[in-house]
Amino acid sequence: MTKFIICPTCRNELWWEIKEKNNNRIINGYAKCMECREIYPIKNGIAIFLPIKWQNMKIWRRSERVAVQKMEMGEEHETLKNENIRQPSEILNMIRYRNRQGIIRNEALYHQYMESIGMPDTVSKLCYLARRCAKEVNDVDYILDFASGKCLLVNELSKLKNCHVIVNDINPIVVMQAQQNFEKFEHMSFMAFDMKRSPFRNKSIHTVTTMLGLQNIIPCNGIIEEINRIADVFINISAYLSEGLLENIEILNKYHMRNVWIKEQFDIIVEQFSWKSQEICSIMDLAKGISREEIETRFAVMKFPVKEEVVKYALTKYLIS
């Protein structure tokens, strides 16, 4: 796969130092740009194609992207001891604690969280869309799933034996957690990079997929352009809100997210690239309103609306011209 990869910083060629390899997977080594001299490490099977200032793992462990640290470690330990968790904030703090400790993700916690905020069927609906998404993937060489997060979609893509699946997130810790779950699959690779500046050559990836990835990156300016550059097909699972609730639109405008949360706005962007779209299926769901303060957390995608409204989860396939 190294032949498809270039420097994400300056788009020039890389020189590879491979120290350990298992079959076709690089375990340890690094890639160095021949032009800008940036170095990108591969550690324990995870390739980190981030600028050097973002390669410090302490940064990611401390911030967990935009997670809000509301509880001290002692209080979190008390939360872990509580077997009858009911409050959403308690569940989120338990999830944050597990993430920081590198514990393999427990999907039951996400089901429990969604139930606690009045959206008990959401995870099941997203899993259904993930299965449908995998059926839309043809027998192709490479699939890139960006902003993989909880890996609900990756779990279905991992079952496609004739494809090589690249799991991505900008946060190396998220990628490490995904690797713990899927490292036994030889047809999968794990890479940390910013999807706005991916390390792939033009049209080197056949299919790009994501589940709520466009709405989980704030702002997402530049991602559509990057997908257009590297891929032939884009299969997208997104959540769409109406334009009727001004409270929600106000927050979307604040974070420059209106173009990806409002379907009509997103369609305008796609039309500029002359993509051909086909909506495969959609599911309606009720999104409970939350406080404005909670918007700042890394779980904003699953909790977004300030005011309760019906959300449309849509699976759409785009053919890139």
C-alpha positions in Angstrom: 0.0 0.0 0.0 3.0 2.3 0.4 2.9 3.1 -3.3 -0.4 4.9 -2.9 0.9 7.1 -0.1 2.5 10.6 -0.3 3.3 13.3 2.2 0.0 14.8 3.5 1.8 18.1 4.2 3.4 19.0 0.8 2.1 16.1 -1.5 5.6 15.0 -2.4 7.3 11.5 -2.3 8.1 9.6 0.8 11.2 7.5 1.7 10.3 4.4 3.8 12.3 2.8 6.6 10.6 -0.5 7.5 12.0 -2.0 10.7 9.4 -4.7 11.3 6.8 -6.2 9.0 4.1 -8.9 9.2 3.0 -10.2 5.8 1.9 -7.0 4.0 1.5 -4.9 7.2 4.2 -2.6 8.4 4.5 -3.0 12.2 7.2 -0.5 13.0 9.2 2.0 11.0 8.7 5.5 9.5 8.2 7.4 6.3 10.2 10.6 5.6 9.2 13.2 3.1 11.9 13.9 0.5 10.9 17.5 0.2 9.6 19.0 3.5 11.5 16.5 5.6 8.5 15.7 7.8 8.7 12.2 9.5 5.7 10.0 10.0 6.1 7.1 12.4 4.5 3.7 12.2 4.3 2.2 15.7 2.7 -1.1 16.6 0.9 -1.3 13.3 -0.5 2.2 13.4 0.7 4.8 10.9 0.5 8.3 12.2 0.4 10.8 9.2 0.1 13.9 11.3 2.4 16.9 11.5 5.1 16.4 14.1 3.5 18.8 16.6 0.4 16.6 16.6 2.3 13.3 17.1 2.8 13.8 20.8 0.5 11.2 22.4 0.3 13.3 25.6 -1.7 15.9 23.7 -4.4 13.3 22.7 -4.5 11.6 26.1 -5.0 15.0 27.8 -7.6 16.4 25.4 -9.3 13.4 23.8 -10.1 15.9 21.0 -12.7 18.3 22.5 -13.9 16.3 25.5 -14.7 18.3 28.6 -13.1 17.0 31.8 -15.8 17.6 34.4 -14.8 15.0 37.0 -11.6 14.2 39.0 -10.2 10.7 38.7 -11.5 9.8 42.2 -15.0 10.7 41.3 -14.7 8.7 38.0 -13.6 5.6 40.0 -16.8 6.0 42.1 -18.8 6.1 38.9 -17.2 2.9 37.7 -18.3 1.2 41.0 -21.9 2.2 40.4 -23.7 -0.8 38.7 -27.0 1.1 38.3 -26.0 4.1 36.3 -29.0 6.2 35.1 -27.8 9.7 34.5 -26.4 10.6 31.0 -23.6 12.6 32.5 -22.5 9.6 34.6 -22.4 7.3 31.5 -20.5 9.8 29.5 -17.9 10.2 32.3 -17.6 6.4 32.4 -17.0 6.3 28.6 -14.4 9.1 28.9 -12.6 7.3 31.6 -12.5 4.0 29.6 -11.2 5.9 26.6 -8.4 7.6 28.5 -7.4 4.2 30.0 -7.3 2.6 26.5 -10.0 0.1 27.5 -11.7 -1.6 24.5 -15.0 0.2 23.8 -18.2 -1.3 25.2 -21.1 -0.8 22.9 -23.5 -1.6 25.7 -22.5 1.8 27.3 -23.5 3.6 24.1 -26.8 1.8 24.1 -27.3 2.7 27.7 -26.4 6.4 27.0 -28.8 6.7 24.1 -31.6 5.1 26.2 -30.9 7.5 29.1 -31.5 10.5 26.8 -34.7 9.1 25.3 -33.2 7.7 22.1 -33.1 3.9 22.8 -33.3 2.7 19.2 -30.7 5.0 17.7 -27.7 2.7 17.9 -29.7 -0.2 16.5 -30.8 2.0 13.6 -27.2 3.1 12.9 -26.1 -0.5 13.0 -28.8 -1.3 10.4 -27.5 1.5 8.1 -24.0 0.2 8.6 -25.0 -3.3 7.3 -26.8 -1.7 4.3 -23.7 0.4 3.6 -21.4 -2.7 3.5 -23.8 -4.3 0.9 -23.2 -1.3 -1.3 -19.5 -1.8 -1.4 -18.4 -3.7 -4.5 -15.3 -6.0 -4.6 -12.7 -3.3 -4.7 -9.1 -2.9 -3.7 -9.2 -0.3 -1.0 -11.9 1.2 1.2 -11.1 4.2 3.5 -13.4 4.7 6.4 -12.7 8.1 7.9 -13.6 9.4 11.4 -14.3 5.7 12.3 -15.0 6.6 16.0 -16.9 3.8 17.7 -16.4 1.6 14.6 -20.0 0.6 14.1 -19.5 0.8 10.3 -16.0 -0.6 10.4 -17.4 -3.7 12.1 -19.5 -4.4 9.0 -16.8 -3.5 6.5 -14.4 -5.9 8.3 -16.5 -8.8 7.0 -15.7 -7.9 3.4 -12.9 -10.4 2.7 -12.0 -9.2 -0.8 -11.3 -5.6 0.2 -8.6 -3.9 2.2 -10.2 -1.6 4.8 -8.3 1.4 6.1 -9.5 2.6 9.5 -9.0 6.3 10.2 -9.4 8.9 12.8 -7.4 12.1 13.5 -7.0 11.0 17.1 -4.3 8.2 17.4 -5.9 6.9 20.6 -9.2 6.3 18.8 -7.2 4.4 16.1 -5.5 2.3 18.8 -8.8 1.4 20.3 -10.0 0.3 16.9 -6.9 -1.8 16.4 -7.5 -3.7 19.6 -10.8 -4.8 18.3 -9.8 -5.6 14.7 -6.0 -6.4 14.7 -6.7 -10.1 13.9 -8.0 -9.1 10.4 -5.1 -9.1 8.0 -7.0 -7.2 5.4 -7.2 -4.0 7.6 -4.9 -1.1 8.2 -5.0 1.6 10.9 -4.0 5.2 10.2 -4.2 8.5 12.1 -4.5 11.5 9.8 -6.6 14.6 9.2 -9.1 13.8 6.5 -8.8 17.4 5.3 -5.2 16.5 4.3 -5.0 12.8 3.6 -1.8 11.0 2.6 -3.1 9.4 -0.6 -2.4 10.0 -4.2 -5.1 11.2 -6.6 -7.7 8.5 -7.2 -5.8 5.9 -5.3 -8.8 4.9 -3.1 -11.8 3.3 -4.8 -14.4 3.8 -2.0 -14.5 6.2 0.9 -17.1 5.6 3.6 -18.1 7.3 6.9 -20.8 7.1 9.5 -21.6 10.6 10.8 -18.0 11.6 10.0 -18.8 14.8 8.1 -20.8 16.0 11.2 -18.2 14.8 13.7 -15.4 17.1 12.3 -15.8 20.8 13.2 -15.6 22.5 10.8 -15.5 20.0 7.9 -14.4 22.5 5.2 -12.0 20.8 2.8 -13.2 17.2 3.3 -15.5 17.0 0.3 -12.7 18.4 -1.8 -10.3 15.7 -0.5 -12.8 12.9 -1.1 -13.2 14.2 -4.7 -9.4 14.1 -5.1 -8.6 10.6 -3.9 -11.8 8.5 -4.5 -14.2 7.1 -7.1 -17.1 6.4 -4.8 -18.3 8.0 -1.5 -20.8 6.2 0.7 -22.1 8.5 3.4 -24.3 7.9 6.5 -25.4 11.3 7.8 -27.9 12.8 10.1 -30.0 15.6 8.7 -32.1 18.2 10.6 -34.8 20.5 9.4 -34.3 24.2 8.7 -37.4 25.1 10.7 -36.0 25.1 14.3 -34.0 28.4 14.7 -32.4 27.3 17.9 -30.6 24.4 16.2 -29.7 26.4 13.1 -28.1 29.1 15.3 -25.7 26.5 16.8 -25.0 25.0 13.3 -24.1 28.5 12.0 -21.8 29.1 15.0 -19.8 26.0 14.3 -20.0 26.3 10.5 -21.8 23.0 10.3 -25.0 24.0 8.5 -23.8 22.7 5.2 -23.5 19.1 6.4 -26.5 19.0 8.8 -29.0 20.4 6.4 -29.5 18.1 3.4 -30.5 20.9 1.0 -27.3 22.7 1.8 -25.2 19.6 1.4 -26.8 18.8 -1.9 -25.7 22.2 -3.2 -22.1 21.4 -2.3 -22.2 18.0 -4.0 -23.7 19.4 -7.2 -20.7 21.7 -7.5 -18.5 18.6 -8.0 -21.0 16.9 -10.4 -21.3 13.9 -8.2 -24.2 11.5 -9.1 -26.1 10.6 -5.9 -28.4 7.8 -5.0 -30.2 7.6 -1.6 -30.1 3.9 -0.6 -32.3 4.2 2.4 -33.2 6.4 5.4 -34.6 6.1 8.9 -36.3 8.7 11.0 -35.3 9.1 14.7 -36.1 11.5 17.5 -33.2 13.5 18.7 -33.7 14.8 22.3 -32.7 18.4 23.0 -29.7 19.1 25.2 -28.0 22.1 26.9 -25.8 24.3 24.8 -22.9 23.5 27.1 -22.9 19.9 26.1 -22.4 20.8 22.5 -18.7 21.3 23.3 -18.1 17.6 24.1 -16.8 15.0 21.7 -20.2 13.3 21.8 -21.9 16.2 20.1 -22.9 14.2 17.1 -25.1 11.8 19.1 -26.5 14.7 21.2 -26.5 17.7 18.9 -30.0 19.4 18.9 -30.5 22.1 21.4 -34.2 21.7 20.8 -35.8 18.2 20.3 -36.6 17.4 16.7 -36.9 14.5 14.3 -33.6 13.5 12.6 -33.3 11.7 9.3 -30.4 9.2 9.1 -29.7 8.7 5.4 -27.4 6.3 3.6 -26.4 7.9 0.3 -24.0 6.6 -2.4 -22.2 9.1 -4.6 -20.4 8.3 -7.8 -17.5 10.8 -8.2 -16.9 12.0 -11.8 
